[in-house]
Amino acid sequence: MSVSIDVATTGLAAAEAGMLSGFTVVELAGLPGQLCGRILADLGTDVIKVEPPGGDPVRRMSPFHREESVRFAYLNSGKKSVVFDLDRQAGRDQLHDLIGGADILLVAPGSDSVEHLGVPLELLADRHDRLVIVSITGFGRSGPFADYLYTDIVALAMGGLMAVSGSPELPPVHAPETQAYYFASVFGAQGAALALLRRETGYGKGAIVDVSIQQTLASIEQLVRIFGLEGRVVRRTGSQHKHVAPARIYPTKDGFISLFVTDHHWKAFLDAWLDHPPELDDPALVRTRQRMARLDMINAEVRNLTARYTNVEFVALMNDAGVPCTPVNSLVDFLTDDQTRQRGVEMPVTHPGLPPAVQVAFPAIIDGHRPPTRRAPRLGEHTSEVLSGYLRLSAADQDALDRKGASRS
């Protein structure tokens, strides 16, 4: 259900309604792309999640509260659920009718619905020339790895990021949760919004946004740039910054802090450290290159310094001196932090089958307002609404589909 964007429209009304209000997304996405749909829903689009009669497999994915998947509840907040039996021709017909009226089609392996499309994405793009198709896959839609199976950890390993993660004395480490999937979803949502903007501001046509999870990971750090400029392969250094010292995670009496001292901060750092060792007053150490050359000595002395303080004490000391330093927060620390509370990062959400709880909201504040956070749908909760409102089917037509087993309310 397409609308036109007035690119001059800004202000509170746009923020309250949702920046992409009026656009429709059909989601056929497994775990790799569901955060993309969640982001688009937070921004105001109608995201119609197509599920098989047994439900999205993510509904059966841990962690659980009683019998409800907490992961599903988070990734699918704000979406509408319709059930189409795509093993039946009538169900596939309904899916294609729904896609024909949509602005965005989101596809990512892991959903049986993707395989049931029955036609290549390029053919869909030809049939519906205003449709924006977002495809999120492990290695992209072209190249020798295009059909390779993958998981989050495979993408992290093959994208080069895992090789530089962790301590140099130990094997590479895996980032927590499914960060590769989530990072690709952010790029997918960005690509969808940009393709819509291009379509609505004169180009007039949709696009295929081809997101490779492997390649999005290469954009996180400077690994490729450093190799291209210097021919140097970055190695694992743990929490130690590769170009700045002292800049790493240091222990305190009750936790850990992250300290970052550049050339600009070095004098202020020493001034705040009243009893620092005299050798640190060497004028050569004003330069990062010289400090990196004496890294072991400097880190050992800084570690002795931070161990004398609690997190709160040391962070306050550094902040008063104008030196970047933050605590390494636990989840509880983050949720109870004054900054988190003041900005309203948590929003209360009630999901069927789950007790009232808070959930991390959309991270951006737009014109002073944060987009609302809504609950995830029950399986097939919106099938009747979508059939009548989007496909203009009467109650009799819907009953006929039910008898054929093509859809479920």
N, C-alpha and C positions, 0 to 999 in steps of 0.2 A: 504494500500500500504506500506508494511513493508520495513524498511531499517535496516541496522546493525549499531550499535553505536561503534565508535572507542573511547574507554574510554580514550585513551591517547591524543585525539584531544582537544586542548584548543586554546584560543587566539581570536583575533579580528574577524576572519572569522566566527567562530562559533557564536560569539555574534551577529554579523550583520545578519546572516542567521536565527537565532533563535536556542536556545539550543535543541529543539525537532523538528527541521525542518525535513520534510520527513515522519512524522507519521500522520495518519489520525484518526480523532475522529468523531464518529457519535453521535450526541447529541439528546436525547429524554428527555429533562429536563424541568420541570416547574421552578418556582422561586427558590425553595430550592437548585437547582444545577447549575443555570446559571452562577454564578460567577466562578465555577469550570471550565466550558467551556471557559469562558473569559480568565482565567489564562493560560490554555493550549494553547489558540490561541495566547496570548501575547508571550508565549515561543516558538512559531514557528510552532505548529501543524496546519494542515488543519482541522478546526472544521466545520463539515457539520450539520447544524441545520435543523432537519426535522420538518416541520410545516404542520398543516391541511389546507385545502383550505381557511378557515376563518382566518388563522394566529394564532400565539402563543397568548394566553390570556394576556401575559405580555405586548403585543403591545397596549392593551387597559387599561393599569394600570397607574394611576397617579404617579407622577406629569406629566403634559402635557405642551408642548409649541405648541400653536395652536392645531393641531390634532395629533401631534407626541408624543409618550411616551418617556420622558427623561430617565426613569428607563430602558426601553428596549434598548435605544441607548447606555447606559453605559454598561449594563450587556452582551450585544451581540456584542460588538466591535470586529471586525476582523473575524467574522464567515461568513460562506456561508449559504444562505437560500435555501432549496429545499422544494417544496410542493408536498406531496404525499397524496392522498385520501385513508386513511387506512380503510375506511368503505368498500372499494372494494378489492377483492382478488388480482387484478393486482397491486394495490398500496402496499399491504402487501408483495407481492412477490418482488417488487422493493426494499422495505426496507430491506428484508432479504438478497438480493443480495448485497446491499450496506454494510451491517454489515459484510458479508462474506469477504470483501476486506479491512476491517478497522483494525486498531491496538487497538483502545479503543472504547468501547461503554459506554456512560454516560447516566444513567437513574436516574430520580428523579420524584416523583409524582408531579402532577400539569400540566403535559402534557398529552393530550389524546393519544399521540403516545405510551406511555408506556403500556397502557392497550391493545393496538392493536398489541403488539408483538406476542401474541397468544401462546407463549411457556414460561415455566419457565426459569429464567436466568441460572440455572444449566444445563438445556438441551442445551441452546445456547453455554455455555462453553464447553460442550462435543462435539458439532458439530464443533466448531471453537476453537481448543485447544491452539492457540496462541493469542486469543483475551483477552484483559484486560477489564473486566467489572467493572465499578465504579457505585455502587448503593448508593445513598444518601437518607435516609429516617429518619423519626422522631425518631424511636426507634431501628433501625436495622432490619435485615431480620429474626431474630429468637427471641424467648422469648414470654411471654404472651402479650406484648404490640405491637408485630410486625405489627398487622393490625389496630392499633388504628389510628384514624384521628388526625391530629396535625396541628398546625400553628407555626410560629416563637415564639410567646409568650408562647405557650404550652411547647415547648422544653426548653425555658428559665426557666419557672416555675418548670418543672419536673427535670431539670438538677441540681437544687440546687443553681444556681448562683443568681436568682432573690431574694431568701430569704436573701442574704447578701448585697443586693444593696439598697442604700437609707439611709435615716435618721432613727435612732432607734425609734424616736417618731412617725413615719409615716408608712403607709403600704409599702411593697416592691415596687420598681419601675422597669419599663420595659426599657431596653436599647433602644436607638433610632434606627430607621430604622429596618432592618431585620438582626441583627448581628448574631443571631444563625444560620441562613441559610448561611451567608457569612463565618462564622468560619468553618462550616462543609465543605464548598466548598474548603477552603484552604487545609484541611486534605484530601479531595478527590483528589485534584490535586497532592498533595504530594504522596499519595498512588499510583496514576496512574503512576507517574514518576518512583517510586521505582519498581513497578511491571514491567515496560518496561525495566528498567536496569537489573533486574533479568532475564527476558526473553532473553535479547540480550547478556548476558555475561555468557551463558553456561546452564542455566536451560531449555531454549527452549520453555517453555509453558507460557500461560497467567495466569490470576488469577481473582478471584472475590474479589474486594475491597469493603467491607461492612461497610459503614460509618453510625453511629448512631448520629444524631444531638444532642440528649440528652446527650450522653456520651462524645462527643467532648467538651461540655461545662464544664464538670467536670475536664478537663485537664487544664483549664485556670488558676485556683488558687490553693492554698494549702489546700483547704477545706478538701478533703479526707485524705490527708497525716496527717494533724493536728488531725483529729478525730482518725485515725489509731494509731498514736503515743501516744496521750494524752487522747483520749476519750472525747475531748472537741469539742463542736459544736460552730463554729464561728458565731457571731451575727452581725447584721447591725451596722455600726459605721459611716455612712455618708462618708465624705472624709477623716476622720481620719485613718491613717495607724494603723493596728492592733498590731504592735510590736515596733514602733519607734515614738519618740516624741522629739521636735515638728515636725510633718510630716502630713500635711493636706493642704486643700485649705484655704487661708486667704484673706480677702478683702483688697484692696488698695484704693487710692483716685479715681482711674479711672477704676478699674476692679478687677481681682483676680490673685493671684499667687499660685503656688504649691511649698512648701518648704519641704525639707527632710534633717533632721539633725540627724546623727547617733552619736555614741560615738566618732568616729574619727573626726567629724566636730564640736563637741560641743564647744571646746575652741575657735576655729576660729570664730564661730558664736557669742560668747560673746565678743570677741575682736572687731568685726565689729560693735557690738551694744554698742556704747560707754557709753550710759546712762542707761544700763540695771539695773533692780532692784538688790540690793545687795544680796537678798536671792538666786538669781540664781548662785552665786559664791560658794554655798555649795558644797564641794568636792564630796559628795555622788551623786550629779546630773550628774557627769561624766558618770554614768552607766544608760543605757536605762531603766532598771527595776525601778530604783528610779524615773526617770522622768515620766514614765508611772503611777507611784503611785501618782504623783502630777500633773496629766495631766490637770485638770481644771484650776489650777493656771497658769501653763505655757502657755496654749493656750490663756487665757485671756490677759496675758502680751504681747505675740507675736502678737495677734490681734491688740492691741493698737499700737505696733511698726509699723506694715505694713500699718495701716491706715494713717500714716504720709507721705507716699511716693506714687508716681505713680508706675505703673507696671515697666516702664523702669528704674526708679531710684532704686527701691528695687532689681530688678534682677541684675542690674549692681553692687550694693553694695555687694550682696551675691557672685556673680561670682568672683569679685575681691578678696574676702576672701576665695575662694575655697569651698564654701558651695553650694550644689545642690539646684537650684531655677530656675523656669521657669515661664513665663506668662501663664495664661489660655487663649489660643488664641480663638478668634471667627473665623469663617470661613474666613472672610475678612483678619483678622490678619495673618492667616496661608498662604493664597494665596499671600499676599504682603510681607511676611517675606523674608529677604535677603537669608536665608538658603534655603528656598523653591525655590526661583528664581534661585539661583546659581546652584542647582542640577537638574534643569529642570524637576520638578515634573509635571508641566502642559505641555500638548502637544495640539497644535491646531488640531481640527478634524472637518470636514465638513460632516454632515449627510443630506441626502435628506429630505426635509421638515423642517429642522432646520437651523437657521442662523449659520454662522461660530462661533465656540466656542472653549474653551479650556476644556480639560478633564484630570483628574488625570491619570497619566500613570502608568505602571508597577513599583512597588516600589523598585525593585532591579536594580542596575547598574552592568552590567556584562562586565568585561574587559574594563571598561571605557565607555561603551555604554549602554544606556537604550533601551530595546526592543521597537520598534515603536508601536504607538497606531493607529489603523485603525478604520474606521467607522463601524457601524452596517449595516446589509444588508436590502435591501427592500424585501418585502415578495415574495418568489419564485425567487429572482434575479438570483440564480445560478442553477436552476433546469436543464436547458438545458446543462450547462457546466458539471454538475455532471453526468447526464445521458450519455453524450458522452465521457467524460474524464475518469470517474471512472467505469461506467458500459458498456462502449464501444457500446452504442446503436446508430444506424444510425438515420438520420433525419426522415426516413420513420418509423422506429420503435417508435420514439418519437411521431410522429403524430398519430400512432395507439394507443399509451397510452393516448394521449390527447382525442382521440375520445371515449375511454373507461372511461374517467374521472379519471384515476388513478394518473395523475400528472398534474401540471400546471407550465408553464414557467413564 
